[in-house]
Amino acid sequence: MEISTKFALERKWLLLVLGVVLTMAVFQWGIAPAFRYEEALRGKIAAMHRILGELTVLEKRFQEMARAQVALGRQISPPTFQLLSYIQENTDRLGIKPYIKSMRPTTKDIAPTHREDSVNLALSKVPLATLVPYLHYLDTGLDSVWIAQAACHPDSVEGMDLELVISAIVEKPLTEPTRQQDKKRNRATGKHS
């Protein structure tokens, strides 16, 4: 009898150990991942609610700015206008300067009397709350300045990465030959200057 009770006791201990191991395995690979997934999902939902709240605030702000905007056609800037200086001044004033990666000005003649000045502006990790007023100002600040091209790359942690091409049409200063050509043209057409 001693052997059978000893064997039964060992069997009970073996079943108990197997039960504990099986319980730990079910918890480790079944229950714990479900809790981790639920916790991660709750974190993602909270982050999305935070972003949604920020976007609704920005939407209201943008609508207020849009209501205040006066719709005018594009105008031509005077020959003394410097687009790069204008952009640098406003990046300082509107808080964009710390986010600038690069600024490259270009000029292209589009007619004998006009040129198009452009600035390629690369911004990195700009918060939306700073970016929206700056873009609105660029688009509505001067009628002769506009955003010709924009490429946004969202950075979910730190804001937006943005590539902008900002343009302005500028009147070229009249040179002496051009003034003489204008006078000849005006005489030929009967106009007096």
C-alpha positions in Angstrom: 0.0 0.0 0.0 2.8 2.4 0.7 4.0 2.2 -2.9 0.5 2.9 -4.3 -0.1 5.9 -2.0 3.4 7.2 -2.8 2.7 6.8 -6.5 -0.7 8.5 -6.1 0.9 11.3 -4.1 3.6 11.8 -6.9 0.8 11.7 -9.5 -1.1 14.4 -7.6 2.1 16.5 -7.4 2.8 15.9 -11.1 -0.8 16.9 -12.1 -0.6 20.0 -9.8 2.7 21.1 -11.4 1.3 20.4 -14.9 -1.8 22.4 -14.0 0.3 25.3 -12.8 2.4 25.2 -15.9 -0.6 25.0 -18.2 -2.3 27.9 -16.3 0.9 30.0 -16.7 1.1 29.2 -20.4 -2.6 30.2 -21.0 -2.0 33.4 -19.1 1.3 34.2 -20.8 0.2 33.5 -24.4 -3.6 34.1 -24.1 -4.8 36.5 -21.5 -1.7 38.8 -21.1 -1.5 39.7 -24.8 -5.2 40.5 -24.8 -4.7 42.9 -21.9 -1.7 44.5 -23.6 -3.6 44.9 -26.9 -6.5 46.5 -25.1 -4.1 48.9 -23.3 -2.4 49.8 -26.5 -5.8 50.3 -28.2 -6.9 52.6 -25.4 -3.7 54.7 -25.8 -4.2 55.0 -29.6 -7.8 56.1 -29.0 -6.8 58.7 -26.5 -4.1 60.0 -28.9 -6.7 60.2 -31.7 -9.1 62.1 -29.5 -6.4 64.5 -28.6 -5.6 65.1 -32.3 -9.3 65.4 -33.1 -9.6 68.1 -30.4 -6.6 69.9 -31.8 -8.0 69.7 -35.4 -11.4 71.1 -34.3 -9.7 74.0 -32.6 -7.6 74.7 -35.7 -10.7 74.4 -38.0 -12.5 77.0 -35.9 -9.5 79.2 -36.1 -9.1 78.8 -39.8 -12.8 79.6 -40.4 -12.4 82.8 -38.4 -9.4 83.7 -40.5 -11.3 82.8 -43.7 -14.2 85.1 -42.7 -11.8 87.9 -42.1 -10.1 87.5 -45.5 -10.9 90.0 -48.2 -11.0 88.3 -51.6 -8.8 90.3 -54.1 -7.1 89.3 -57.3 -3.4 88.9 -57.5 -1.5 92.2 -58.0 1.9 92.9 -59.4 4.6 93.9 -56.8 6.7 97.1 -57.4 10.3 96.6 -58.6 11.7 97.2 -55.1 9.8 94.3 -53.6 12.1 91.5 -52.3 10.2 88.2 -51.8 13.0 86.6 -49.7 13.1 89.6 -47.3 9.3 89.5 -47.0 9.3 85.8 -46.2 12.2 86.1 -43.7 10.4 88.9 -41.9 7.2 87.0 -41.6 8.8 83.7 -40.5 10.3 85.7 -37.6 7.1 87.4 -36.8 4.8 84.3 -37.0 7.1 81.9 -35.2 8.2 79.7 -38.1 11.9 80.5 -38.1 12.9 77.6 -35.7 11.4 75.1 -38.1 13.1 76.2 -41.3 15.4 73.6 -42.8 16.3 75.6 -46.0 15.3 78.6 -48.0 16.3 78.8 -51.7 15.3 81.9 -53.7 15.0 81.7 -57.5 14.1 84.3 -60.2 12.6 83.7 -63.6 11.9 86.2 -66.3 8.3 85.8 -67.6 8.0 88.8 -69.8 10.2 91.7 -70.8 8.7 93.8 -68.1 8.0 91.2 -65.3 9.8 88.5 -63.4 8.6 85.8 -61.1 10.4 85.5 -57.8 10.1 82.2 -55.9 11.4 80.9 -52.7 11.6 77.1 -52.0 11.0 76.8 -48.3 11.6 73.5 -46.5 10.1 73.3 -42.9 10.5 70.4 -40.5 8.4 69.3 -37.5 6.1 72.4 -37.5 3.2 72.2 -35.1 -0.2 72.6 -36.8 -1.1 75.4 -34.5 1.9 77.4 -35.8 1.6 76.2 -39.4 -2.0 77.1 -40.2 -1.8 80.8 -39.4 1.5 81.1 -41.3 0.0 79.5 -44.4 -3.1 81.6 -44.1 -1.0 84.8 -43.8 1.1 83.8 -46.9 -2.0 83.2 -48.9 -3.8 86.4 -47.8 -1.1 88.8 -46.6 -0.1 90.4 -49.9 -2.2 90.0 -53.0 1.0 89.6 -55.1 2.4 86.7 -53.0 0.9 83.2 -53.2 1.7 79.6 -52.4 2.5 78.0 -55.8 3.1 74.5 -54.5 2.9 72.7 -51.2 3.8 69.2 -50.2 3.0 68.0 -46.6 4.4 65.0 -44.8 2.8 64.4 -41.4 5.0 63.5 -38.5 2.6 62.0 -35.9 4.9 62.8 -33.0 6.3 66.3 -33.7 4.1 68.1 -36.3 4.4 68.5 -40.1 7.3 68.4 -42.5 6.5 70.7 -45.4 8.0 71.8 -48.7 6.6 75.1 -50.0 7.2 77.1 -53.2 6.1 80.7 -52.6 5.9 83.0 -55.6 5.4 86.6 -56.5 5.3 88.5 -59.8 7.4 91.5 -59.7 7.6 94.4 -62.2 11.1 94.9 -63.5 12.6 98.3 -63.3 12.4 100.1 -66.6 15.7 100.5 -68.2 16.4 103.4 -70.6 16.0 101.4 -73.8 12.7 100.0 -72.5 11.4 103.5 -71.8 12.4 104.6 -75.3 10.6 101.6 -76.8 7.5 102.4 -74.7 7.6 106.0 -76.0 7.9 104.8 -79.6 5.1 102.3 -79.2 2.9 105.0 -77.6 3.6 107.4 -80.5 2.8 104.7 -83.0 -0.5 103.9 -81.3 -1.4 107.6 -80.6 -1.1 107.3 -76.8 0.8 110.0 -74.8 2.7 109.3 -71.6 
